[in-house]
């Protein structure tokens, strides 16, 4: 059977991206040289990336990408970089992430900016600073998009770049900001780098001012690299709880920025600051954050939100603490960052149910956030409102509008289809995780299983119970972990580019 897909062209370009992954490893390699720990690990990993990438490149000397090849290349790229990205963990062989399945889980979690971890002892006692920095750096590389980065810097991908970026963000995705797609990709990455650098400087500034004693230069860089991609990997075992209240307040606006459509920042930097106020999605996004934060803050302040005594002291009756932890956790989970300012496993059922619901919200279109994405919920709400109106006024013709523009009905149906598919996969995956865990004697309650699936499929990170913010995914059997690797992969690509590859019509001549 002749295939309609030129898989050699796709795989060759995947090899190009994998080869350049060695350059990304130069930073942790430099740290390994500086600290004198892990030099061999990163030298071997860089050689592996170059060797594998060069070998794949040889499959096609002049690759030509069409739409089908674009889907294949994007899907394989995320899989390939996660596999090669696991090499430093395996070669170092330190702790639980030294096992191949765990290494792949940690790597996929990093590149997809999920933040779910199987690292048993988070910190420098068990792992080198270079390996920990690689863990943070994978999130930063994955945040704005591996393929977007490749389009920005690799001339081989200039032609076909628009198809690749559409395939990487198949839903309400990246707005074309400039006439050339490569220029748009570069503009997005410049914004991403600038905001990351600003956060690093401000975090270290807090340290110098004396209000953040634990925020050392290493910690400032590490958290800058994991906030803007909405990643959530922290080199501190207690996540952001380890740091002062000033650090927690400072990180909140950067998480909000990470969940915002980056096109708005581009307009703002070009003097169009009013773009934020005029954008329907941004107003809805801020409203969602405010409403959920207020509900959780009231629960914590009144004491209704606590099931156990937290390790950081009581919240009930303390307005600043209640508001800070409520806002931090709501923003962290809505934007799918996954940081924790405290162990919300100690919160009561009402507050936990609120947090569970917002695992499905997600960031804005064109942001680094995952899950369903807030623009889809906005369109669904407006279409429901439209249906209620036309039920009362059957003669009326009322399109769903967004930003003053009437949406095509096919786009509205596409949003319904994606959301339904997302929820179907969530329910089916929950059943699989629950029964596979039971197979090995791991006793899960329903909320644990559901939150673990929601957190991996939505690229959020922490869930509840055994996958709470201060726990890890270590207890799951290897089969479940591999399945969660699959969930993180399809969740980052918003499902469709991966499912398309599984349809016979995609491959047939």
N, C-alpha and C positions, 0 to 999 in steps of 0.2 A: 504493500500500500504506500503510495506517495504521500508524504506529509505536506501540508500547506504552510508549515512553520519552518523557517530556516534556523534550526536550533543551534547550528554551528556559529552563526552570526551572534545570536544572543549570548551563548556561552563564552565566546571570545571576548565580548565586552564585559561580561562578568569577571573574566580573568584580569582585564585592565583595572577594574575597581579593586579587586583583591590584591593585585600587585602594589597599588598605591596605598593599601592599608599598612604596608611596611613603613611608609613615611609617617603615618599617624602614630606608630609605635616608637618613633624617635624620642618623643617627650618622656614616656616612662623609662625608655632606655637611658636617657640622660640622667634621670633621677636615680636609676639603678647604679650608674657610674658614680654619681655624687655621694650616695649613701653607702656604696660598696656592697650592695645586696641585690641580687637578681639580674646581674649583667648577662650571665649565660642564658637565662630564661628568655630575655627579650632579644638577644642576638639570634638565638635559635628560632624564635617566633618570626622575626623579620625575614630571616632566610627562608623559612617555610612559606610565608606570604608571597615573597618574590618568586620562589620556585613554582608554587601552584599557579600563581597568576600568569607567569610567563608561559607555563605549559598550556593553560587554557587559551591564552591569546593565540597560540599557534594553530588553533582549530580553523581560524578564518583570518587571512591577511587583510581582507578588505570588507569588513562586515557592513551590511546594509540593513537598516532597521525599518520594518513596517509596523503596523499596529499590533499584529500578533507577536512579532518578535519582541516588541516593547513590553507586552504583558509578561512574557517568559523571562526577559532579562531582569525586570524589576523584581519579580517574585524570587528568582534564583539569587539575585544579588543579596537580598536580605538574609537568605538562608546561608549563602557562602560566607559572608562576612561574619556571621554569628559562629559558624564552624571554625573558621580561621581565628576568630577573636577568642575562642575558647582555649587556643593553644597555650597562651601564657599560664593559665590556671593548671592545665594538665602537666606542662613541663616543670612548673614550680613544684607541683605535687604537695602543696601546703594545705592541710586541713580538709574539710569536706568538699571544697570546690576543686580539689585535685582529682576527684573521680570524674571520668569522662562525661557521664550523663549530667552530673551536677555542674560541671564546667560549661556544657552546652546550655543548660538552663540559665546559669548566671550570665553567660554571654548574650543569649537571646533576650533575656530580661534587660540587659544593659542597652543593646542596640535599639530595641523597640521602646526604650524608656519606660519599661514597666516598673522596675524597682522591686519586684519580688525577689527574695534572696534565698539561697541555700548555703550561704556562708555561715558556718556554725559559730566561729569566734570572730566577730567583726572587730577589727582593731589591728594595731601594729605588733602586738605580742606574737601573733601567729603568722601574719602576712607582712611581706615587705611593703615599704611605702610606694615603691614602683608598681607593684601588683595592684595595690589599692587605688593608685591613681589611674591605672589602666581601666579598672572597674568604673571609676567615675567618668573617664574620658569616653568610654563606649557610649554612654548616655548622651554626652554632648554631641558626638558624631552622628548619632541616630536622631537627635531632636529635630533639627531642621530638615533632615532627610538625607540619607546616603546618596540617593540618586540625584537629588537637587544639588548636592555638593559636587557630584561628579559632572553634572551638566555645567556647573559654574566654572570648573577648572580644567576639564578635559576637552580639548578641541574635537576629539573623536565623537563626542556626543552632542555637538552643537546641532547637527542635522538630526532631527528626530527627538530633540530635547523636550519639545512641548508634549509629545506623546508619552515620553517617559515620566514626566512630572504629573501628567494626568493619570497615568497608571499607578503612580505611587500614592496619589491622593485622589481616588476615583470619585469621591463624593463632592460636596461643596468644597472645592480645594483652593489651590493657589491662584490668586488673581494675577493676570499678566500686567505688570506694572510698567514695562518698557516695550518698545517695538520688538526687540530681540529677546528670546526666551533665556539665553545665556546671561544677558544683562540683568534680567529679572532675578535669576537664581543668584547672581553675584550680589545684587542689592539686598536680597533677603538675608544672605549670609553675613553681609557687612553689618546689617542691623543686629543680627543675632550675636555677632562678636562684640559689637559696641555695648549692648545691654549687659552681656555677660561680664565684660571688663568693668563696667560701672558697678555692678553688684560686688565683684571681687574687691574693688577699691573701697567701697563703702563698708563692707564687712571687716576688712582689715583696719579701716579707720575707727570702727567701734572698738577694736582690740587696742589700738594705740591710745584711744581716749580713756581706756580703763574700764569700760562698761561691758566688755566681752572678753574676759580673761582667757577663755578656751578657744577663741577664734584666732588661731595662729595663722601665719601666711599660708601654710599647707592647707589648713581647714578652709580658709577663705577661697582659695583656688578650687578646692574640691567641691565646695557648695555652690560656687558660681557655675561650675561645670554641670551640676545636677539640678539646679533650679530652673534655668531657662529651657532645658529640654523637657521639663515636667517629668524628670526622672525619679528622684527620691533616694538614690543610693547615697548614704552618708557614711563617712569613715568612722563615725561614732556609733557604738552599739545601741545607744538610747536615742538615736536620730537627733532631732532638733531639741528634744528635752534636755540634752546635755549642755545646751548653750543658754545664755541669759535671755531675759525677757526682751531686752533691746534687740538681740539678734532675731528673735521670733517676729517682733513687730516689723523689722526691716525686710525680712524675707517675704512677708505677706504680699506687699505690692509687686514684688518681682514675680511671684507665682501668678498674680492676677495678670501681669503683663504677658507672661508665657502662655496663658490661656486666651489671649486676645489675638484677633486676626492681625498678622504682621503688616498687612497692606495698610492698615490704619496708621501705624508708626511711620511707614514710608511717606504717607500723605502729610503727617504731622511734621516730619523733618523737611518737607518741601513747602512749609508755610500754611498747610491746610489743617490747622488744629481742630477746626469745626467738624472734621470728618468723624471724630469720635461721637459727638453729640447727634450727628445726623444718621448714624448707623443703627438700624433697628436691632440687629443682632447684638451689638455692644451694649445697648441700653437694656435689652432683655437679659444679657449675661450678668450685668451689674445688679439688676433687680433680683435675679435668682440667688446670687451670692448674698445679697443683703437680707432677703426673706429667710433663707435657710439659716444664716448666721444668727439672726434675731431669735428664731425658734430654739436653736440649740443653746444660745446664751441664757435665755429665760429658764430653760430646763436645768442648766448647770447652776445658775444663781439661786434658784429656789430649792435646790437639792434634789429635785425630781430626776435629774439626769445622772445621778451617781448610784451605782450598785455596790461598789466597794470603796474603801478609803484609798484615794490615790497616793502614790509614793511621793508626790510633790507637794502634799498638803491639801487641806480642804478648799473647795471652790465655792461652796454655798455661802452666799452673803458677801462674797468678795467680787465687786463689780469688774475691776480691771482684769482679774484672772479669768473670770467667767467669759467675758467678752473676748479676751485674747485667745483663749484656747478654742472657743466656739468658732471665731472667725478663721483662725489658723487651720483647724481641721476641715471646715467646710470648703475653704478656698483650696486646700491641699487635695481634697478628694474630687471636687468638681473639676478642677483643672487636670486631674489625674497625676499630680506630682507625687503624692504618696508619702511625703514627710509626716512626722508625728511630733507634736509639741508635748504630748503626754500619751500614756497608754490608754486609748479609748476603749480597751477591753474592760476597764474599770467603770465605764459609764453604764447607766441603766438602759433597760430595753427601749424606752421611748427615744432616747438620744441615738442609740445604735440603729434603730429602724430608720431614723432620718438620714443617718450617714449611709446606710445600705441603699436607700433610694437614690442618693446623689452619686453612687458609683456608676449609674447609667447616664448621667447628664453629659459630661464631657466638656471640652473646651470649644472655642469658636472655630469656624472654618478658617483654614490658613494659619492656624496656631500649631503649637507643638503638642497640644492636648489630644487625648484619645477618646474612647467610649463612643456613644452615639453621635455626639456633637450637638451643641446647643441650638444651632440654626435649624436642625431637623425638628427638634421639639417645637421651636417657634412656628415653623411652617405647619406642623401637625395641629397645633393649637388654633392657628388661624383658619385652617381648612375645616376643623370641627366647628368653629364659630360660623364659618360660611355655610356649612351644612345646616346648622340650626336656623340660620336666617332664611335660607332657601326653602326649608321645610314649611316655614310660616308664610313665605312669599314665593310660591312655586314659579311664578312668572319672571322672577328676578334673575338677572345674569350678573354674577359677582365673582370675578377671579380672585385668587389668593394673591395678595400683594406683599412685596418685600422691598423696602427702600424705594417706594413709589412706583415700582415696576411690577407689572402683572406677570406672575410665574406661569410658565408653560405647564399645562396639565400633565404632560408626560414627566416633568420634573417632580411634580407633587406625587404622582403615582410611584416614581422611583424612590422617593423618600419613604413612603409607606412600605414599599417592598423591602428596602434595606432594613428599616426598623423591625419589621416582622421577622425577617431572616435572622437578624441579630438576636432577637428574643428567642426564636426557635433553637438556634445554636446554643444559647445560654442554658435553656431548660434541658436539652439533650445532653450537653456536656456536664451539667450538674449531676444528672443520673449516672453517667459513666464514671465520674470522679467518685461519687458516693459508693458505688458498688465495687469499684476497683480498690478503694481504700478498705472497704469491709472485707474484701478477699484476703487481705494480709493482716486482718485483725485490728485495723485502725478505726476506732470508733468516732465517727464524725456526727455532730448534730447538724440539722438542716442548714442553719445560718452559716456554719463554718464552710460547708460544701458550696453553698450558693455564693458566698462572698469570695471564696477562692477562685471560682470560675469567673465571676464578675470582675475580679481584680486582675486576672490574667488576660481575659478576652478584651477588657477595656483598657489594658495597659496602665492600670492604676497602681498596683503593687500590694499594699497591705489589705487584709480583710479583717475578719473577726475570729475569735477563738484561737485555734492553733496556728492560724496565719495572721494573727493580730500584729500590730505595728512593732512590737518588741519581740516577736517570734519569727519563725522562718518556715519555709516549705520543706525542710529536711524530712519530716516524718512520712511524707508521701512515698509510695513505692516508685521505682524507676519508670514503670509503665505510665503512671499518672504524670510524672514529671515530663516525660517525653510528649504526652498528650498536651500538657500545658505549654510546652515549647511551641507546639502547633497552634494553640490558641493565641499565644502572644504574637506569633508570626502573622496569622490571618487578621488578628485584631489591628495590628499596626498598618496593614495594607487595606483595612476596611473591607475585608472578606472577599470582595468580588474578583480582584486579580488572581487570587489563589483558586477560587471555585471555578473560574473560567477555564483554568488549565485542566480541570477534572472533567470537562465536558467533551465528548467525542467530536462534536461539531468543530471545536477549536482546532483539532489536529487533522481532521480528514481533508483529503484532496477533493 
